[in-house]
């Protein structure tokens, strides 16, 4: 029986299209090229950082972000706000809580992401990031920390994310029930991998979760 639902952030709750479009503008490449190369990283299993090297050879990513912040201190740059939430997020989170489930956000995110999520006033019980835990998925310790903060058994936790490698497999390995959301570059591609349905459940919308986890 599921007692807690824990959500990844990027491409699970947050549509990252605006973030990558701003990166394209910053690097002076077309948005189509930026989004296409990111899709290529997802398709070939390469790290996201490789996309920047392909589009801007020799780039120092950390230095570029510092320079960007100095040039545009008031812009969102690599960050997100409530306008980036997928349309089903508030509705699904509210319904899950109304059915008595604990709802938590915990994903690989930088320090500023927690404050951004808190400002949205989402109907959740707690928000955590990899930065504050100093743990990143797919490290098993990240998922053990999720279990700790949820305060229930691993088998009573549903972890929702968009990747087989970062979400489905490591969550399953510690005894949780993984759900893969089929959206974003990784979500669409990883939904086709046999591990997605073998070790978890694939859904097309967060609206499917309430009835999936609390059937009549």
N, C-alpha and C positions, 0 to 999 in steps of 0.2 A: 504493500500500500504506500503510495507516494504521500509524503508529508511536507516536503520542501522542493521548490523549483528554483534552480539557479541558472542565471543567464549570462552568457558571453555578451560582449558589447558590439564590436565592429561587425557589421553586416548581419547581426542578429537583432539588435535593437536600433543601431545607428546605420543609416544609409551613408556610405562614405564617398558618394559621387562628388559632392561639393569639395571635399578635402583634396581628392586627386585632381579635380579640375583646377583648383588653386595652385597645386603643385605644378601642373602643366604650364600654367601662365607664368609662374615664377621661373621655371626652367627654359621658357621660350620655345616649347614644343606644342604641337596641337593636342587638344584634349583627347581626340580620338586616338592619337599615338600613345598617350600616357595610359589611358584605360586599356588599350589593346595590349600593351607590354605587360601591364599588371595581370591581365588575363593569361598571358603567356607564362608568367611566373607560376600562376596557379596550375596551369595545364602541365607544366614540366616539373613541378615540385621544387622549383628553385626559390631561394629566399627573396623576400620582397626588396631587400636592399639592392639586389642585382638589377632591378628595373631602373634604379637611378643611375647605376654605372653604365647601362646600355644607352640611356638617353642623354647622359651627360658624363662622358668618360673622365675619370679622375676626380669626380666630385667628392668633396669632404662634406658629408651629410650634416654632421654636427655643426661645422662652421657655417654652412649655408643656412641652417635654421637660426643660428645666432644673428647672422647678418639680416635675415628676413625679419626677425623680431625687432631689430633696431630700426629697420626701414619702415615697418608697418606695425608699430606697437599696439594699435587699437584694432587691428584686423584679426580674424579668427585663425588665419594661416593653417596650421596643421590640426587645429582643434575643431570642436563641434558644439552645436547648441540645440535647443529644442526643435528647431526647424528641420533638423536632420533625422529625427525619429521616424521610423517606418510607421505608416498609418495604423497598423494593428497593435502597436505596442501598448499604449495606455489602456485600450479596451481589453486586451488579453490579460494584462497584469491585474487590472481591477477585478476581472471575472475570477481569476485564480484565487485572489485573496478573499473574495466573497464566498468561495467554496471552502474556506478554512485552511488553505495552503500557505505556508511561509514562502515569501517571494524575495529572492536575493539576487543582486547583480554582482558578479565577480569575474573579471576578465583581464587579459593582458592589456594594460593601459598605463600611460605615463601619469605622473603625479597630478597634473592639472585636470585630468579626466574626472576624478572623483568629485571635485567641486562643480564641474560642468553638469554632471549627472544629478547632483544634489539640487542644483538650481532649478531643475526641471519639475520638481515636485512630483516625481513618479510614485505610484502606489506600490511601494516596496517596503520591506522590513529592514533592509540593510544594503549598503553599497560598499564594495571593496575593490581594490585594484592590485595588480601584480607589483606596482611600484611600492605601495605601502607594506606589502608582505615580503618584498624582495624575493619573490618566487614567480616564475613564469611557466605557463603551460608550454609543453606537455609534461613538465616535471611532475612526477607522482605526488611530491610534497605539496604542490599547489592544490591538488584535489583532496588530499588529506586535510589541508587547511579549510577547504570548503566544507568538508564534513564537520570539522570542529566548530565552525561558526554557525552552521545550520543546526547543530545540537541534536541531530537524529542519526540513525544508522545510515550507512552508505546506500543500502538497498532501498531506503525510503527517500532518496534524493534523485530527482530528474535534473540532469545537466543539459542545457540547450545551447547549441553552438552551430557554426556553419562549416566546420572542418572535421574530417575524419581523423587526421593526424593530431590535431591540437585538442579536440573535444571528444569525439566518439570513443576512440581507442583508449586514451588515458582514463576517461571517466569510467568506462566499462572495466578497466583493469583493477580499479579500486572497489568495484561492486555497485556502482551507480547505474541508473538507467539513462543512457544517452538519447537525446533527440537531435537530429540534424535538420536545421531549417534550410530549405532549398531556395536560397537567394544569395546574390553576390557571386563574384567569380568562383570562389572556392565552393560555395554551397551548391551551385548548379553542377559543377564538375564532380565534386565528391559524392553527391547524391547518386551518381552512377557507379561508384565503387562498390564492390560486393560487401565490403566491411560495414558500409553505412547501414544496410538493412540486416546484416548478419548480427551485428553487435548493438544496434540501436534501432530507432524508428525515424523515418523520414517524413517531414510535414512540409506543406507548401505555404503555410501561414501560421502565425502564433495563435490565431483564433481556433485552431484545431486542438490546442493543448488542454483546455478545461475539460472537454468531453473525453479526451484521450486518457487523462490522468485521474479524473473522478467520474467514471462511467456510472450511469444510473443503475 
